[in-house]
């Protein structure tokens, strides 16, 4: 540490001395030969003064460093809370398609293309693997009876790699946690994904019920690939969604 300080001081002194030499030599040329001795004396005096001050400062710094009196400040480390850290680790293991799909809460009909959906079978399993959405919202048409409905929801949960938001009363609430995270309006008329993309750009993190899930997911994937949508923005949004699921006990 002391050697580095002395090296820096020497470099500084050399630069100052060079500047002074240039200025004084210019002055000597103007003033003429008569003043040469006076210029040299002035130069030596100034350099001696600078060298003396720098030497004193360097010596003091080196001594303080060797005695441990100079505190070396390390860069501050920002603490990350456990929930955020866990969410980041989960998101880091996701592929791009999975991240994009996590943004959407859909009906079982939008997921499977079957209407109405009253059971969870191979189609539900296959589609959840292809489009691992963030959540599913059920309406009255999905409830043949209480027992079969509970069985359907339970099986659907087992088909999903990442635990789902489950909204069982779609008529009353499309998304239970909208007070905790910004949510879009219903996108049931958006068959291209353009409105969903615009809602995301405007800050919505959970996108509700796009009319055509396949085209909407593709629209987002194309936007990321073309640079229209920053993949870091998707990562940030999905991290917020996963944090919300952890905070509410959906992800343990």
Secondary structure, 3 states (H helix, E strand, C coil): CHHHHHHHHHHHHHHHHHHHHHHHHHHHHHHCHHHHHHHHHHHHHHHHHHHHHHHHHHHHHHHHHHCCCCCCCCCCCCCCCHHHHHHHHHHHCCCHHHHHHCCEEECHHHHHCCCCCCCCCHHHHHHHHHCCCCEEECCHHHCCCHHHHHHHHHHHHHHCCCCCEEECCCCCCCCCCCCCCCEEEECCCCCCCHHHHHHHHCCCCEEECCCCHHHHHHHHHHHHHHCCCCHHHHHHHHHHHHHHHHHCCCCC
